[in-house]
């Protein structure tokens, strides 16, 4: 040992079997407060060494036999004074004066206060031994200092266990979860991360456990505990960030999946309320993403304000949210929650300029395990129910029924095939004439989309348009309609001997796009048509931004001479606002006012008077009988459209008809 006497590091040789120090350098004698090695040899270390420490040292000996070196912070108590040192332990064969060989441990100890702050901040190794039931058998002084002297069982200090990179709340007998894993170790060294109750509050520890082979009547499990609270707090914070939506603070898709899969693991029922914001896309596209972000943030806050018991709130993607209730709800409770969601999300939102934004919510509900046995299916079924709410008119909730998911499948197929429908020449336009009954002449044709697919069959125009909006294809689709309709107009005029205009429905998303006006004019020029030959129809219920702005999209069209018709008048929420703020030419009265109920003529007469007072022309759609046509003409509504006058027909039909005549 000639190389150690002059070192400042305390070095000694400890005989694990005999519980004695066989040799020490000068620094070690000072550390142990001993005058000489002989006096240190006489100390009884077995007396004040706990069984847990003895068991730990026996485990060290096994590792030394494998050639391992162990480094850790230990606490020692020379003459009752607690000291901590960073130690390196290694196996050493000591030969005494009689020439006998002893398996010992070489200890190199550096006082903690002399090291760098990073090492100095480490706490002394905490050691304890337990039996198979979790009863505390023995521990070292740092264990008592950390957890208290009254601890009898690991249940007394266990709060939760880390599982799959995060914390899992334990039940009252939760310590049995990791006790079972300790027993399954069978002597191997294993590690767990546990949140434990200390004298300083709850802290995270890494617990290394093993069952060394000792000559005891019962198996003792040795625990090495290392404080990892700061590192674990940072880790959990990062995990929380990966499971949360940055914009709203709600759970993201990953976070919701984690929470609900825990319910499935425990066979615990839950309900999923799938939410889609009606009208959000147009607000986001027309008013900007900053306004859209405000709406999404406010949506999360409104859902939180419901204070739902055992409720999880997730922004599932885009403008879709999920509220999950992790308990079994009665039918009445399900209806109450769904109604609350629809109500709170259908109140006006405030934009950046404090302007009111009108949005509603469509909600679908599905339950585990009643409706499905997997999380993906429960969410898919709730989505299908939400889609059904949209089909029924939006601003409502629908409970999942078997087969609803087929509508989602169809929507997916429509989206898949629509992208190639134009290129494959699958789309057609039909034209329905609008008659001016005062002169018995065709006033205009309305272009109506038709799509017959070999697999999907007939695809409803509204279905195709809705999907086109969802997949960002609405401009391409409607530009095709514009080009085709304007190219057919002169042929229709010749076939019908009229000077009719062409009326084309344009979606709100397309109206707000920058290139629409230029595209319309380029197509009018290409087919040698005038601006007055085109009528753009917009729905009354469509929310358009900046109606009072002279630079609005609608004003841009009217300034270029293109006529505007307001469609479905009387079915939206802002009829008078549109009539006063849009420089329209025609107001199309919805066919709902042509009911068989008595008094409809009085209603129509009042609507006609209002429209005429604003210097606009009324147009009634849905005229299906001679009586309807005569009544509307008598009231003064001369522009009429409906099956009584003519069904929508392809261009060839009009051409063939003219040839017959």
Order of alpha helices (4+ residues) and beta strands (2+ residues): beta-beta-alpha-alpha-alpha-beta-beta-beta-alpha-beta-beta-alpha-beta-beta-alpha-beta-beta-beta-alpha-alpha-beta-alpha-alpha-beta-beta-alpha-beta-beta-beta-alpha-beta-alpha-beta-beta-beta-alpha-alpha-beta-alpha-alpha-beta-alpha-beta-alpha-beta-alpha-beta-alpha-beta-alpha
